[in-house]
Amino acid sequence: CLALLAAVLAPAALSAQRPVVALPPLVRAIEINRFNVFADSEATFFLPRLANRFHIRTRPEVVERELLFRAGEPYDSASVAETSRNLRRLGIFRLVRIDSSQTDTGLVVRVTTQDGWSTKPAFSFRSTGGQVAWRVTLVEENLLGSASSLLLGYAKDPDRSAFLVGFRQPRLISNSIGIGFQYDDRSDGSLLAARAGKDVYSEKPCGLTIAEIQSLADGIHRYG
């Protein structure tokens, strides 16, 4: 009888010793907070306030499409960390922060972004053997708050002059494939260079930049 009792109680004792694995809480809501280039505490004089007025804040759908977690799903810290990396890789934010808190209704995840200044002029100049080459460009890296880049420029060297137009959108095709192009209207002809790609590691768009498109166009002219 004692042996039979021990055999019955043994599985129950073993199960009682097993550690209880806590299930992750469900995400009840996601809050997206978007801030302009300068926070209220920074915009204390004319220039920051003027910059905020002319800058178009990043659209909420740009942030939403990078989220790898959804309301109603279990909280996953790996997905949250990957989302932070994807948002930073867009190159348009000076601040990305994702945190969570328990409320009366459940777990709330807050996604906070603050835009960086996205309009960037550039000028280059070189002189070799009495021959001068120069280029002036204006790049908007967050066109109308869409995370698209637009380049306008003019270049001149001893061989030719060119008007430059470039465009890049990291999610133009199927919300996952990035595409970019540059068109050069040159004095000795025209050139169109384009590139598309997808990041195979995170299933997010490749970090295609206007500078890469410029290099591609220069390479086509040099070797093609």
Steps between C-alpha positions, in 0.01 A plus 500: 500500500781737585671428167174566313448827688856612422452423131184714493652793688836506317376667174313762699812578705714530187252732331492718810878537480499619137545877464196690380573687178322835496338586170580844356220755538288595204549839342170679552584822316778674310551875529708687241636838604669707228697814581640772281870573456518720808308425819311778673782532754749549213291734284552798728602751234428591141711256295384169656139613484547596134658161426207319662256709300654410166579138580226245425484238772537135406163347420358250752474229234877518446549401864216246499633305204827435686328342801565127539244462778125553506230565758349172621827308461729386785773751584830400337811691604693378193238648266509827692880519473490421127234767449727757667784403270280523190377846595855624560616354170261728315742779585233765556467498880721658762322302771327160506368359826263209568381428853203329662289535810220315671169683515152414623421357158826308457843549345545816292804539271604858422705575191662844508686659210653843453589614153846609398562796270465350154585777250873486427690713247845389384776652292821342370785656309830375365772640277762286327754632252306820449177310429208561733212270590219580740160374609219651703206292625199531725366181658169468685523170692140497629294638215156611625547277805502183289859378568570552129812683383516754219821638351537804277837617381733638239850377418768632268843368405735560204318236291134574564233664711189328637174562680436226756173358631489208740230320696497222757212326679575207733151346469373581154417144387283266710584704809835320526724564198705818486566675171707797398609671182702794373453676169782715362415741220854551368631732235625198303196276555284365779541218752250312716622273781267300722528248779255291704546258786371341817679424825500120522595499869216695656247490216525878496601736219863536411685809618508652152619859509519786254880484532495136384288592201747778416788252518309258279440771240865607506611139463275441199645806329860412591495133401198473272 
